[in-house]
Amino acid sequence: MANFCLLIQYDGSRYNGWQRQGNTQNTIQEKLETILETLYGEPIDLNGSGRTDAGVHALCQVANFKIPRILSRYSCQEIQQYMNDSLPKDIRILGVEKADDRFHARLSAISKIYEYRIDCGEVANIFDRRYLVRIEEPLDFTKMREAADYLTGEHDFKSFCDNRQMKKSTIRTIHDISLELENGILTIRYHGNGFLYHMVRILTGTLLEVGIGDLLPSRIPSILEARDRSMAGFTAPPQGLFLIDVFYE
């Protein structure tokens, strides 16, 4: 089998997320697989590095697919050109590479970076409002950074997962959480070895509750220990979330 790796960028505003679904064809995975099926003349299974939610964006999503070598008649450049010519303008293929036979976009990943972008300037940003979440209340960044420090490291993040039926391990490691403010835009960057369903959005909602004074930073350890979703903050809206990068060995 020939194994190809795709680097993908998309504006998720009008899609029902990454993952193929039975009740809609309006997903990123479905769009890509349909075009690859047209190119190769047979069904293609695409493995993404992760399942971004409806409305979430990606600056660099990674995916791979395998085809029999007898069908591997197109160069990486030809695959990229064909896909970009066929895709809607809010999905782009940044690159195509041949990968090792054992490479799997999700299983081979060792860490990911997500960013959540918040408009907290004096006047709302009208041009980027589709990619920001507006917060009117003043935010205490010192307390938010204090809370973020409690969240870094290896923890059981069950309180920060919206899948209440989760049977697999909810232990994850967050290597770093950084907060950067520039021109009224707060960017919260999360670097971790993996993230649970809605985890980044719940972490963000929790940090925002700390920032506006509804939650003390010192409460974070007890929220982690509770392993109870109701103890953590709200699930922040999807449009401020971006998958930035995926790392492999």
Salt bridges, closest charged atoms under 4 A:
ASP11 OD1 - HIS57 ND1 3.34
ASP11 OD2 - ARG130 NH2 3.61
GLU33 OE2 - ARG20 NH2 2.65
ASP45 OD1 - ARG20 NH2 3.91
ASP53 OD2 - HIS198 NE2 3.42
ASP53 OD2 - ARG201 NH1 3.06
ASP90 OD2 - ARG14 NE 2.61
ASP100 OD1 - ARG102 NE 3.26
ASP101 OD1 - ARG69 NH2 3.35
GLU115 OE1 - ARG117 NH2 2.89
GLU115 OE2 - ARG189 NH2 2.42
ASP119 OD1 - ARG134 NH1 3.08
GLU136 OE2 - ARG134 NE 3.16
ASP156 OD2 - ARG227 NE 2.64
ASP162 OD2 - HIS198 ND1 2.69
ASP162 OD1 - ARG229 NE 2.79
